[in-house]
Amino acid sequence: MTAFAFDGIGQEIERYALPSAGEVFTNENYSLQFTLGEPYANTVYGGGQLTQGFEQEWAVVTAIDEPGVVALDVNLFPNLTQGILNIEAEESVEASVFDIYGQMLKSWHIEAGRISVQIDELPSGMYMVVFKSSVGNKIRSFKVNKIQ
């Protein structure tokens, strides 16, 4: 707690963190103003003026645009397979096969059209096949169950 005195006016305030907002409160004895990101501040009038707290003249705002993910126009079948995956893509894509631990096991570059790829060397289990467009931010994924 900090105590201040000015022209016979004494005051004690604790440090407060204000929520993200902005507001002005006034009455006959004081005025309190705060804006986004400022800690507690107030002004006391009485034969003079005493301002406590932090007055921010400018603020830096940093924003990161989240890339909009658009579904990629690609199909994969069958999702229950003994080793052959058929892929139909409307555009050039990168395809990757991941195990349940997130480890990439295989990848291919696939041109637009229809193609068959082999995964028969992989053991039986559940896999994720992820397609990403060669240009842009399109993505699509499929679950594949590989059986013997």
C-alpha positions in Angstrom: 0.0 0.0 0.0 1.3 3.4 -0.9 0.4 6.7 0.8 0.6 10.1 -0.9 0.0 13.6 0.5 -0.6 16.8 -1.6 -1.8 20.2 -0.2 -3.0 18.6 3.0 -4.9 15.8 1.1 -3.7 12.3 2.2 -4.7 9.1 0.4 -3.8 5.4 0.4 -4.4 3.1 -2.5 -3.5 -0.4 -3.3 -2.3 -1.5 -6.6 -5.0 -3.0 -8.8 -5.1 -4.5 -12.2 -8.1 -3.4 -14.2 -9.8 -5.7 -16.6 -9.6 -5.0 -20.3 -12.0 -2.1 -20.6 -12.2 1.6 -20.6 -14.3 3.9 -18.4 -14.4 7.3 -16.6 -15.7 7.7 -13.1 -16.1 11.2 -11.5 -17.7 12.7 -8.4 -17.1 16.0 -6.5 -13.8 14.7 -5.0 -12.1 12.7 -7.7 -11.9 11.5 -11.2 -10.8 8.0 -12.3 -10.0 7.2 -15.9 -8.7 4.0 -17.4 -8.4 2.4 -20.8 -7.5 -1.0 -22.2 -4.3 -2.2 -20.7 -3.8 0.5 -18.1 -3.4 -0.2 -14.4 -5.3 1.8 -11.7 -5.1 5.6 -12.0 -6.9 8.4 -10.3 -6.8 12.2 -10.0 -7.5 14.0 -6.7 -8.5 17.7 -6.8 -8.3 20.0 -3.8 -6.3 23.2 -4.0 -4.3 21.4 -6.7 -4.2 18.1 -8.6 -2.7 14.8 -7.8 -2.7 12.0 -10.4 -1.7 8.5 -9.3 -1.1 5.5 -11.5 0.0 5.1 -15.1 -0.9 7.3 -18.1 -0.3 5.5 -21.4 0.2 7.9 -24.4 0.2 5.1 -27.0 -0.3 1.4 -27.3 1.2 -1.2 -29.6 -1.3 -3.8 -30.7 0.0 -7.0 -32.3 -2.4 -9.2 -34.1 -1.8 -12.5 -36.0 -4.2 -13.3 -38.7 -5.3 -16.9 -38.5 -5.2 -18.4 -41.9 -8.6 -19.4 -43.0 -8.5 -23.1 -43.7 -10.6 -24.1 -46.8 -11.5 -27.7 -47.4 -9.5 -29.2 -50.3 -11.5 -30.8 -53.1 -9.9 -34.3 -52.8 -11.3 -37.7 -52.1 -9.7 -40.9 -50.7 -11.2 -44.4 -50.8 -11.5 -47.0 -49.5 -11.0 -46.0 -45.8 -10.8 -49.7 -44.9 -8.0 -51.1 -47.1 -5.5 -54.0 -47.4 -2.9 -51.7 -49.0 -4.3 -49.6 -51.9 -5.6 -46.1 -51.6 -7.4 -44.4 -54.5 -7.0 -40.6 -54.6 -9.0 -38.1 -56.7 -7.7 -34.6 -56.6 -9.0 -31.5 -58.4 -5.5 -29.8 -58.1 -1.9 -30.7 -57.3 -1.5 -31.8 -53.6 1.0 -33.1 -51.1 -0.3 -36.2 -49.4 1.2 -37.5 -46.1 0.4 -40.6 -44.0 0.7 -40.3 -40.2 0.5 -43.0 -37.5 -1.5 -42.5 -34.3 1.6 -40.9 -32.7 1.8 -38.2 -35.3 4.9 -39.5 -37.0 4.9 -39.1 -40.8 5.5 -42.5 -42.4 5.0 -41.7 -46.2 4.4 -38.7 -48.4 3.7 -38.1 -52.1 3.3 -35.3 -54.5 0.1 -35.9 -56.5 -0.9 -34.1 -59.6 -4.6 -33.3 -60.4 -6.6 -36.4 -61.4 -6.9 -39.9 -60.1 -4.1 -42.1 -58.8 -3.6 -45.2 -56.7 -0.9 -45.4 -54.0 0.4 -48.4 -52.0 0.5 -48.6 -48.2 0.7 -52.4 -48.0 4.1 -52.3 -46.2 2.5 -50.5 -43.2 1.3 -52.7 -40.4 -2.4 -53.1 -39.6 -3.8 -50.1 -37.7 -5.4 -46.7 -37.9 -3.7 -43.9 -40.0 -4.4 -40.3 -40.9 -3.9 -39.2 -44.5 -3.5 -35.4 -44.8 -3.7 -33.5 -48.0 -2.4 -30.0 -48.5 -2.7 -27.9 -51.6 0.5 -27.0 -53.3 -0.6 -23.4 -53.5 -2.7 -21.7 -50.9 -4.0 -22.9 -47.5 -6.3 -25.7 -48.4 -6.2 -28.8 -46.3 -8.2 -32.1 -45.9 -7.6 -35.2 -43.9 -9.0 -38.8 -43.8 -8.8 -41.6 -41.3 -7.7 -44.9 -42.9 -7.9 -48.3 -41.3 -5.3 -50.6 -42.7 -6.0 -54.4 -42.4 -4.1 -57.5 -43.4 
